[in-house]
Amino acid sequence: MYTLFATPGSVGCAAVDAALRLCGVPFETVEAAPWTESPGRDRLKAINPLVQIPTLQGAGGELLTETAAILIHLGLTHPEAQLLPTDAAARASHLRGLVYLAANVYPAITVIDFPERFCAACSDDEAKRIRAQTRRHLHGLWEVFADSYAAPPAGFLGGDAPGALDLMAAALSKCFGTRPHLAAARPAFAALLSRIDAHPRFADTERRYWPAAS
């Protein structure tokens, strides 16, 4: 059985939760918000010193961290879940998109969450300016992603149904005003994200991770 260290509201955790359910594998969820002391957090820190969520531990103790890496692993080991395209060219594009989000969007989110990590003796005014500029940068990154990854008017990035890239994009785009920005700047892509939210492959996880929005 897998163990998923996660917490409600965490965008990466939601994507991995949905993927695990699509794979049909048994797993338990351990509440481990990195910012709150708890037994789950202590368990997480013992296996992942960075106290990152999501962290996924296999039955044999094998450890997976980083949302994109977890989704790729699940897609490769459970092809029946259709998390990754079977066509080689489409799969290559899917993998590029997953790594794009991990390498670009995630770091921007981290800076907005923790500006003090990137500014010595950071004042409140400096933290505010860092957050504001990084938020603008984050929205620009999403515009590039939207321009690079289009889907048919009724389709998804993974084809006829949401795949790993859809799940990660829908989850990560919930941060820091990205959805309203895309609704104005890239409405077709914003409509795609809404379709992913409502699709049965993600909707249940959506309700559990963001119950206030349901």
ZADO-1210 file (C-alpha; in nm, 4 decimals, padded with zeros to 6 digits):
<atoms>
<atom x="00.0000" y="00.0000" z="00.0000" code="MET" pos="1"/>
<atom x="00.1175" y="00.3492" z="-00.0788" code="TYR" pos="2"/>
<atom x="00.1308" y="00.6218" z="00.1864" code="THR" pos="3"/>
<atom x="00.0616" y="00.9741" z="00.0640" code="LEU" pos="4"/>
<atom x="00.1795" y="01.2558" z="00.2903" code="PHE" pos="5"/>
<atom x="-00.0531" y="01.5424" z="00.2074" code="ALA" pos="6"/>
<atom x="-00.2871" y="01.8085" z="00.3375" code="THR" pos="7"/>
<atom x="-00.6136" y="01.9577" z="00.2062" code="PRO" pos="8"/>
<atom x="-00.5653" y="02.2617" z="-00.0144" code="GLY" pos="9"/>
<atom x="-00.2225" y="02.1513" z="-00.1350" code="SER" pos="10"/>
<atom x="-00.2199" y="02.1719" z="-00.5129" code="VAL" pos="11"/>
<atom x="00.0454" y="01.9078" z="-00.5755" code="GLY" pos="12"/>
<atom x="-00.1154" y="01.6684" z="-00.3307" code="CYS" pos="13"/>
<atom x="-00.4483" y="01.7009" z="-00.5089" code="ALA" pos="14"/>
<atom x="-00.2926" y="01.6059" z="-00.8436" code="ALA" pos="15"/>
<atom x="-00.1232" y="01.2992" z="-00.6932" code="VAL" pos="16"/>
<atom x="-00.4361" y="01.1980" z="-00.5019" code="ASP" pos="17"/>
<atom x="-00.6396" y="01.2027" z="-00.8225" code="ALA" pos="18"/>
<atom x="-00.3719" y="01.0029" z="-01.0062" code="ALA" pos="19"/>
<atom x="-00.3574" y="00.7352" z="-00.7365" code="LEU" pos="20"/>
<atom x="-00.7329" y="00.6910" z="-00.7539" code="ARG" pos="21"/>
<atom x="-00.7194" y="00.6602" z="-01.1318" code="LEU" pos="22"/>
<atom x="-00.4528" y="00.3903" z="-01.0932" code="CYS" pos="23"/>
<atom x="-00.6843" y="00.1996" z="-00.8602" code="GLY" pos="24"/>
<atom x="-00.4076" y="00.1301" z="-00.6088" code="VAL" pos="25"/>
<atom x="-00.4678" y="00.1185" z="-00.2332" code="PRO" pos="26"/>
<atom x="-00.3196" y="00.4080" z="-00.0403" code="PHE" pos="27"/>
<atom x="-00.3544" y="00.5858" z="00.2912" code="GLU" pos="28"/>
<atom x="-00.3279" y="00.9595" z="00.3367" code="THR" pos="29"/>
<atom x="-00.1287" y="01.0974" z="00.6294" code="VAL" pos="30"/>
<atom x="-00.2047" y="01.4572" z="00.7257" code="GLU" pos="31"/>
<atom x="00.1335" y="01.6287" z="00.7166" code="ALA" pos="32"/>
<atom x="00.1063" y="02.0028" z="00.6620" code="ALA" pos="33"/>
<atom x="00.4707" y="02.1226" z="00.6667" code="PRO" pos="34"/>
<atom x="00.3745" y="02.4465" z="00.8425" code="TRP" pos="35"/>
<atom x="00.1943" y="02.2762" z="01.1354" code="THR" pos="36"/>
<atom x="00.3477" y="02.0567" z="01.4053" code="GLU" pos="37"/>
<atom x="00.1816" y="01.7141" z="01.4016" code="SER" pos="38"/>
<atom x="00.2650" y="01.3426" z="01.4275" code="PRO" pos="39"/>
<atom x="00.2220" y="01.3181" z="01.0505" code="GLY" pos="40"/>
<atom x="00.4717" y="01.5979" z="00.9961" code="ARG" pos="41"/>
<atom x="00.7203" y="01.4199" z="01.2222" code="ASP" pos="42"/>
<atom x="00.6776" y="01.0998" z="01.0167" code="ARG" pos="43"/>
<atom x="00.7286" y="01.2969" z="00.6969" code="LEU" pos="44"/>
<atom x="01.0413" y="01.4734" z="00.8230" code="LYS" pos="45"/>
<atom x="01.1941" y="01.1387" z="00.9172" code="ALA" pos="46"/>
<atom x="01.1860" y="01.0243" z="00.5530" code="ILE" pos="47"/>
<atom x="01.2028" y="01.3595" z="00.3715" code="ASN" pos="48"/>
<atom x="01.4178" y="01.6186" z="00.5530" code="PRO" pos="49"/>
<atom x="01.2767" y="01.8956" z="00.3322" code="LEU" pos="50"/>
<atom x="00.9281" y="01.8151" z="00.4696" code="VAL" pos="51"/>
<atom x="00.7768" y="01.8440" z="00.1223" code="GLN" pos="52"/>
<atom x="00.4271" y="01.7501" z="00.0228" code="ILE" pos="53"/>
<atom x="00.3290" y="01.5536" z="-00.1670" code="PRO" pos="54"/>
<atom x="00.5614" y="01.2744" z="-00.0641" code="THR" pos="55"/>
<atom x="00.4658" y="00.9213" z="-00.1665" code="LEU" pos="56"/>
<atom x="00.6050" y="00.6137" z="00.0049" code="GLN" pos="57"/>
<atom x="00.5646" y="00.2661" z="-00.1380" code="GLY" pos="58"/>
<atom x="00.4949" y="-00.0551" z="00.0497" code="ALA" pos="59"/>
<atom x="00.8651" y="-00.1434" z="00.0411" code="GLY" pos="60"/>
<atom x="00.9672" y="00.1953" z="00.1779" code="GLY" pos="61"/>
<atom x="01.0648" y="00.3377" z="-00.1612" code="GLU" pos="62"/>
<atom x="01.0239" y="00.7123" z="-00.1687" code="LEU" pos="63"/>
<atom x="00.8879" y="00.9441" z="-00.4354" code="LEU" pos="64"/>
<atom x="00.8909" y="01.3230" z="-00.4063" code="THR" pos="65"/>
<atom x="00.8164" y="01.6035" z="-00.6539" code="GLU" pos="66"/>
<atom x="00.4687" y="01.6074" z="-00.8063" code="THR" pos="67"/>
<atom x="00.5853" y="01.5658" z="-01.1652" code="ALA" pos="68"/>
<atom x="00.8089" y="01.2706" z="-01.0786" code="ALA" pos="69"/>
<atom x="00.5277" y="01.0985" z="-00.8895" code="ILE" pos="70"/>
<atom x="00.2833" y="01.1464" z="-01.1764" code="LEU" pos="71"/>
<atom x="00.5344" y="01.0188" z="-01.4318" code="ILE" pos="72"/>
<atom x="00.6100" y="00.7121" z="-01.2177" code="HIS" pos="73"/>
<atom x="00.2410" y="00.6312" z="-01.1755" code="LEU" pos="74"/>
<atom x="00.1787" y="00.6840" z="-01.5453" code="GLY" pos="75"/>
<atom x="00.4581" y="00.4459" z="-01.6420" code="LEU" pos="76"/>
<atom x="00.3766" y="00.1755" z="-01.3875" code="THR" pos="77"/>
<atom x="-00.0005" y="00.1889" z="-01.4403" code="HIS" pos="78"/>
<atom x="-00.0522" y="00.2475" z="-01.8143" code="PRO" pos="79"/>
<atom x="-00.4136" y="00.1328" z="-01.7850" code="GLU" pos="80"/>
<atom x="-00.4887" y="00.4555" z="-01.5923" code="ALA" pos="81"/>
<atom x="-00.4080" y="00.6564" z="-01.9076" code="GLN" pos="82"/>
<atom x="-00.2161" y="00.9222" z="-01.7202" code="LEU" pos="83"/>
<atom x="00.0371" y="00.9448" z="-02.0038" code="LEU" pos="84"/>
<atom x="-00.0372" y="00.9288" z="-02.3775" code="PRO" pos="85"/>
<atom x="00.0553" y="00.6062" z="-02.5564" code="THR" pos="86"/>
<atom x="00.1712" y="00.7925" z="-02.8686" code="ASP" pos="87"/>
<atom x="00.5438" y="00.8687" z="-02.8356" code="ALA" pos="88"/>
<atom x="00.5257" y="01.2264" z="-02.9659" code="ALA" pos="89"/>
<atom x="00.2258" y="01.3125" z="-02.7494" code="ALA" pos="90"/>
<atom x="00.3928" y="01.1511" z="-02.4475" code="ARG" pos="91"/>
<atom x="00.7100" y="01.3548" z="-02.5051" code="ALA" pos="92"/>
<atom x="00.5042" y="01.6743" z="-02.5092" code="SER" pos="93"/>
<atom x="00.3195" y="01.5633" z="-02.1949" code="HIS" pos="94"/>
<atom x="00.6471" y="01.4980" z="-02.0101" code="LEU" pos="95"/>
<atom x="00.7854" y="01.8342" z="-02.1197" code="ARG" pos="96"/>
<atom x="00.4756" y="02.0045" z="-01.9815" code="GLY" pos="97"/>
<atom x="00.5015" y="01.8262" z="-01.6470" code="LEU" pos="98"/>
<atom x="00.8650" y="01.9273" z="-01.6078" code="VAL" pos="99"/>
<atom x="00.7853" y="02.2841" z="-01.7232" code="TYR" pos="100"/>
<atom x="00.5348" y="02.3191" z="-01.4398" code="LEU" pos="101"/>
<atom x="00.7771" y="02.1654" z="-01.1901" code="ALA" pos="102"/>
<atom x="01.0759" y="02.3738" z="-01.3003" code="ALA" pos="103"/>
<atom x="00.9005" y="02.7087" z="-01.3481" code="ASN" pos="104"/>
<atom x="00.5623" y="02.7347" z="-01.1764" code="VAL" pos="105"/>
<atom x="00.6512" y="02.5554" z="-00.8535" code="TYR" pos="106"/>
<atom x="00.9560" y="02.7771" z="-00.7795" code="PRO" pos="107"/>
<atom x="00.7481" y="03.0914" z="-00.8294" code="ALA" pos="108"/>
<atom x="00.4866" y="02.9586" z="-00.5875" code="ILE" pos="109"/>
<atom x="00.7626" y="02.8890" z="-00.3337" code="THR" pos="110"/>
<atom x="00.8947" y="03.2455" z="-00.3579" code="VAL" pos="111"/>
<atom x="00.5475" y="03.3901" z="-00.3039" code="ILE" pos="112"/>
<atom x="00.4885" y="03.1597" z="-00.0079" code="ASP" pos="113"/>
<atom x="00.8288" y="03.2163" z="00.1525" code="PHE" pos="114"/>
<atom x="00.9940" y="03.5407" z="00.0308" code="PRO" pos="115"/>
<atom x="01.2080" y="03.5499" z="00.3449" code="GLU" pos="116"/>
<atom x="01.4028" y="03.2510" z="00.2130" code="ARG" pos="117"/>
<atom x="01.5293" y="03.4645" z="-00.0747" code="PHE" pos="118"/>
<atom x="01.5893" y="03.7994" z="00.0969" code="CYS" pos="119"/>
<atom x="01.8231" y="03.8419" z="00.3940" code="ALA" pos="120"/>
<atom x="01.6611" y="04.0324" z="00.6821" code="ALA" pos="121"/>
<atom x="01.3518" y="04.0716" z="00.4656" code="CYS" pos="122"/>
<atom x="01.1294" y="04.3587" z="00.5758" code="SER" pos="123"/>
<atom x="00.7527" y="04.3483" z="00.5380" code="ASP" pos="124"/>
<atom x="00.7741" y="04.5992" z="00.2525" code="ASP" pos="125"/>
<atom x="01.0416" y="04.3970" z="00.0743" code="GLU" pos="126"/>
<atom x="00.8407" y="04.0766" z="00.1168" code="ALA" pos="127"/>
<atom x="00.5351" y="04.2508" z="-00.0256" code="LYS" pos="128"/>
<atom x="00.7291" y="04.3704" z="-00.3300" code="ARG" pos="129"/>
<atom x="00.8827" y="04.0272" z="-00.3876" code="ILE" pos="130"/>
<atom x="00.5409" y="03.8630" z="-00.3705" code="ARG" pos="131"/>
<atom x="00.3844" y="04.1150" z="-00.6083" code="ALA" pos="132"/>
<atom x="00.6577" y="04.0891" z="-00.8718" code="GLN" pos="133"/>
<atom x="00.6750" y="03.7093" z="-00.8486" code="THR" pos="134"/>
<atom x="00.2992" y="03.6881" z="-00.8847" code="ARG" pos="135"/>
<atom x="00.3257" y="03.8839" z="-01.2112" code="ARG" pos="136"/>
<atom x="00.6045" y="03.6516" z="-01.3209" code="HIS" pos="137"/>
<atom x="00.3929" y="03.3477" z="-01.2297" code="LEU" pos="138"/>
<atom x="00.1039" y="03.4688" z="-01.4425" code="HIS" pos="139"/>
<atom x="00.3417" y="03.5226" z="-01.7334" code="GLY" pos="140"/>
<atom x="00.4668" y="03.1657" z="-01.6978" code="LEU" pos="141"/>
<atom x="00.1090" y="03.0426" z="-01.7236" code="TRP" pos="142"/>
<atom x="00.0537" y="03.2486" z="-02.0377" code="GLU" pos="143"/>
<atom x="00.3534" y="03.0764" z="-02.1963" code="VAL" pos="144"/>
<atom x="00.2183" y="02.7380" z="-02.0904" code="PHE" pos="145"/>
<atom x="-00.1274" y="02.8169" z="-02.2276" code="ALA" pos="146"/>
<atom x="00.0241" y="02.9242" z="-02.5597" code="ASP" pos="147"/>
<atom x="00.2283" y="02.6028" z="-02.5749" code="SER" pos="148"/>
<atom x="-00.0446" y="02.3589" z="-02.4744" code="TYR" pos="149"/>
<atom x="-00.3819" y="02.3918" z="-02.6383" code="ALA" pos="150"/>
<atom x="-00.6620" y="02.1363" z="-02.6393" code="ALA" pos="151"/>
<atom x="-00.9624" y="02.0904" z="-02.8701" code="PRO" pos="152"/>
<atom x="-01.2714" y="02.2861" z="-02.7600" code="PRO" pos="153"/>
<atom x="-01.4153" y="01.9759" z="-02.5934" code="ALA" pos="154"/>
<atom x="-01.0924" y="01.7858" z="-02.5299" code="GLY" pos="155"/>
<atom x="-00.8056" y="01.7751" z="-02.2845" code="PHE" pos="156"/>
<atom x="-00.4269" y="01.7910" z="-02.2859" code="LEU" pos="157"/>
<atom x="-00.4215" y="01.4141" z="-02.2412" code="GLY" pos="158"/>
<atom x="-00.6666" y="01.3477" z="-02.5231" code="GLY" pos="159"/>
<atom x="-01.0279" y="01.2501" z="-02.4720" code="ASP" pos="160"/>
<atom x="-00.9889" y="01.2473" z="-02.0921" code="ALA" pos="161"/>
<atom x="-00.7653" y="01.4359" z="-01.8478" code="PRO" pos="162"/>
<atom x="-00.4178" y="01.2883" z="-01.8042" code="GLY" pos="163"/>
<atom x="-00.1306" y="01.3644" z="-01.5686" code="ALA" pos="164"/>
<atom x="-00.0583" y="01.7018" z="-01.7286" code="LEU" pos="165"/>
<atom x="-00.4237" y="01.8043" z="-01.7016" code="ASP" pos="166"/>
<atom x="-00.4329" y="01.7100" z="-01.3332" code="LEU" pos="167"/>
<atom x="-00.1159" y="01.9013" z="-01.2510" code="MET" pos="168"/>
<atom x="-00.2176" y="02.2080" z="-01.4519" code="ALA" pos="169"/>
<atom x="-00.5651" y="02.2216" z="-01.2988" code="ALA" pos="170"/>
<atom x="-00.4276" y="02.1907" z="-00.9482" code="ALA" pos="171"/>
<atom x="-00.1307" y="02.4299" z="-00.9701" code="LEU" pos="172"/>
<atom x="-00.3333" y="02.6975" z="-01.1495" code="SER" pos="173"/>
<atom x="-00.5445" y="02.7466" z="-00.8362" code="LYS" pos="174"/>
<atom x="-00.2632" y="02.9491" z="-00.6775" code="CYS" pos="175"/>
<atom x="-00.2336" y="03.3258" z="-00.6429" code="PHE" pos="176"/>
<atom x="-00.5011" y="03.4534" z="-00.8769" code="GLY" pos="177"/>
<atom x="-00.3870" y="03.2482" z="-01.1752" code="THR" pos="178"/>
<atom x="-00.7365" y="03.1371" z="-01.2749" code="ARG" pos="179"/>
<atom x="-00.8860" y="03.4902" z="-01.2891" code="PRO" pos="180"/>
<atom x="-00.5789" y="03.6110" z="-01.4766" code="HIS" pos="181"/>
<atom x="-00.6085" y="03.3340" z="-01.7356" code="LEU" pos="182"/>
<atom x="-00.9824" y="03.3929" z="-01.7697" code="ALA" pos="183"/>
<atom x="-00.8955" y="03.7416" z="-01.8931" code="ALA" pos="184"/>
<atom x="-00.5669" y="03.6736" z="-02.0741" code="ALA" pos="185"/>
<atom x="-00.6188" y="03.3197" z="-02.2112" code="ARG" pos="186"/>
<atom x="-00.9939" y="03.2426" z="-02.1913" code="PRO" pos="187"/>
<atom x="-00.9779" y="02.9231" z="-02.3990" code="ALA" pos="188"/>
<atom x="-00.7185" y="02.7769" z="-02.1646" code="PHE" pos="189"/>
<atom x="-00.9173" y="02.8903" z="-01.8605" code="ALA" pos="190"/>
<atom x="-01.2173" y="02.7053" z="-02.0047" code="ALA" pos="191"/>
<atom x="-01.0022" y="02.3925" z="-02.0378" code="LEU" pos="192"/>
<atom x="-00.9063" y="02.4140" z="-01.6698" code="LEU" pos="193"/>
<atom x="-01.2739" y="02.4400" z="-01.5762" code="SER" pos="194"/>
<atom x="-01.3498" y="02.1282" z="-01.7819" code="ARG" pos="195"/>
<atom x="-01.0772" y="01.9404" z="-01.5966" code="ILE" pos="196"/>
<atom x="-01.2202" y="02.0538" z="-01.2622" code="ASP" pos="197"/>
<atom x="-01.5610" y="01.9151" z="-01.3534" code="ALA" pos="198"/>
<atom x="-01.4437" y="01.5883" z="-01.5113" code="HIS" pos="199"/>
<atom x="-01.5025" y="01.2683" z="-01.3067" code="PRO" pos="200"/>
<atom x="-01.1285" y="01.1953" z="-01.3170" code="ARG" pos="201"/>
<atom x="-01.0640" y="01.5027" z="-01.0986" code="PHE" pos="202"/>
<atom x="-01.3958" y="01.6258" z="-00.9576" code="ALA" pos="203"/>
<atom x="-01.3998" y="01.4029" z="-00.6472" code="ASP" pos="204"/>
<atom x="-01.0495" y="01.5079" z="-00.5479" code="THR" pos="205"/>
<atom x="-01.1456" y="01.8681" z="-00.6172" code="GLU" pos="206"/>
<atom x="-01.4322" y="01.8453" z="-00.3676" code="ARG" pos="207"/>
<atom x="-01.2171" y="01.6871" z="-00.0985" code="ARG" pos="208"/>
<atom x="-00.9161" y="01.9168" z="-00.1313" code="TYR" pos="209"/>
<atom x="-01.1139" y="02.2402" z="-00.1717" code="TRP" pos="210"/>
<atom x="-01.4467" y="02.1729" z="00.0042" code="PRO" pos="211"/>
<atom x="-01.5236" y="02.5434" z="00.0487" code="ALA" pos="212"/>
<atom x="-01.5274" y="02.5880" z="-00.3284" code="ALA" pos="213"/>
<atom x="-01.7667" y="02.2967" z="-00.3888" code="SER" pos="214"/>
</atoms>
